[in-house]
Amino acid sequence: MALAGTKAGTSLTPSADEVLPGQKPPTKFSSLWQTLRPFGWQGLLLVAVLGVLYAPVVKLLVYQWYNDADYSHGFLVPILSAYLIWARRDKLRQVVKRPSAWGMIVVLGSLGLLFLGSLGAELSLARVSLLGTICGLIIYFSGWPVLRAMTFPMAFLLFAIPIPVVVYNEIVFPLQFLASRFATRVLEMLNLFPIMREGNVLVLPHMSLEVVEACSGIRSLMSLLALAAGYGYVVERSLVVRWLLVFAMVPLAIVSNGTRVMITAIMANYIGPKAAEGFMHEFSGWVIFVVATILFLALHSFITMVRKKLGWYDKGSGPAVAAQVGQ
């Protein structure tokens, strides 16, 4: 039954988003309070205490992002992760919230990692425990289904955490060796000038060029892997193609860095030692990064073209996040 002038099924009760005459529209602060109010003062106090505990960890992490060029991409990772969560906001609202006490166990376990990391001055444990604490809070306040819906954005935060020094040292030397070997092989094929290689040192006619840790390619590798993972999640729905893009970025980054070493050797031989350091050296790194990104995008376009030719591509394989935002 409906009043005259109204359609059947129309409700006379104003919705939560409607503003009655004489009523002030909700401000950003009141909207934020409406979001946080279900957690209660206990929840807000818990988050505040954990924030104080992890403040030194976050401070050192940001310091390393700013001072270590290998992890300068760390500033962008939380921003992109937050965007991915925001893009799925409609889907997350539909997830049934089932707060679980297991979340507090995850938080306590993460605090144990923080304690162990503080005792042993192991920053990696403390930083990983921060991510574990965030996941535990999500489980405690919202439940496992919400955490599962946020799996990739939360896992993506791992790219902001520098890898442990032990693992770093095991990766850097093979990358130095691969870059120097690739550059030597290509220069021998081009036969521009005599060249020899001793380990990770390129012996040129008038000088020697050492491929040091800064030229190992670890910086571009970490940045490009984060780019591949984020790009694949945003624009590609096929899980197989996502993983393929991430794995393909490894040899692409290695070849790109080897090309950079080769170009540096050519410039050093014909221009002089100054070409191997300073502005030209840094600029060549940015150019190679851009070229690697273009090649990566070209690879994805090629994969998409092949899938269309073989009939393996469907409309559901389009941009993932864009579709979620539009829903």
C-alpha positions, 0 to 999 in steps of 0.5 A, a space after each residue: 500500500 502506498 500514499 497518493 503520489 508515491 510508487 508502490 514499494 517506496 519507503 517513507 523512511 529516510 535512508 542513511 545517506 539522506 539529509 532531512 531539512 534542517 539537518 547538517 550533512 555528515 562531515 568526513 570526521 563523523 563518517 570516520 567515527 561511524 566507521 570506527 565506532 563498532 570497534 569500541 574504545 577497547 579496539 581503538 586503545 589496542 590499535 593505539 598501543 600497537 602503533 606505539 610499539 611499532 613506531 620505531 620499526 616504521 621509522 627505521 623502515 621509512 629511513 631505509 626507503 629514503 636512504 637505500 636506493 634498492 628500496 626507494 619503491 617502498 614509498 609507493 607500495 603502501 599507497 598502491 596497496 591502499 588503492 587496491 583495497 579501496 577499489 574493492 570497497 564494494 566487494 568488501 562491504 558484501 563480505 560477511 564479517 565474522 570476528 574471530 578470537 584467533 586474530 588475537 592469537 595472530 597478534 600475540 604471535 606477531 608481537 613475539 616475532 617483534 620481541 625476538 627481532 628486537 633482541 637479535 637486532 634482526 629488522 626483518 623479523 620485526 618488519 614482518 611481524 608488523 604485517 602479521 599484526 595488521 592481518 591479526 587485527 583484521 581477523 579479530 575485528 572482521 574475520 577470516 573472510 575479510 582477510 581472504 578478500 584482501 589477500 593480494 593487497 596485504 601480500 603486496 606489502 611484502 615488497 615494501 619490506 627489505 629482504 634479509 641481509 643473508 638472503 641479499 648477499 646470496 642474491 647479489 653476487 650471482 646477479 653481478 656475475 650474470 650481468 658481467 657475463 652477459 655484457 662480455 658475451 655481447 661485446 665479444 659478438 659485436 667485436 668493437 674492442 678487445 675485452 676480457 672478464 675476470 669474475 665480475 670485472 670487465 678488462 677493457 683495453 685501457 681500464 678495468 670495469 668492476 660490476 659492484 653491488 650497486 650495478 648488480 641489478 637488485 634495485 631494478 629487479 625488486 622494483 620491476 617485480 613489484 611493478 609486475 605483481 601490481 600491474 598483473 593484479 590490476 589489469 589481468 584476471 587470469 591467475 596463470 598469466 599473472 604468475 607468468 608476468 611475474 616470472 617473466 620479469 626476472 630474466 627481463 630484469 637480468 637482461 636489462 641490467 646486463 645491457 646497462 653494463 654493456 652500454 657503460 663499458 662502451 661509453 667508458 672505453 670511448 669516452 673515459 672513466 667518467 662515463 661509468 660514474 656520476 650522472 650518466 651512470 644514474 641516467 642509464 639506469 633510469 633509461 634501462 628501467 623504462 625500456 624494461 617496463 616497455 618490454 614488459 608491457 609489450 610481452 603482456 600485449 603479445 600474450 593477450 594477442 596469442 590468447 585471442 588467436 588461440 581462443 583462450 581469451 574471454 571478456 572476463 580476462 580484462 582489467 580486474 580492478 577496473 571492473 570491480 570499481 565499476 560494479 
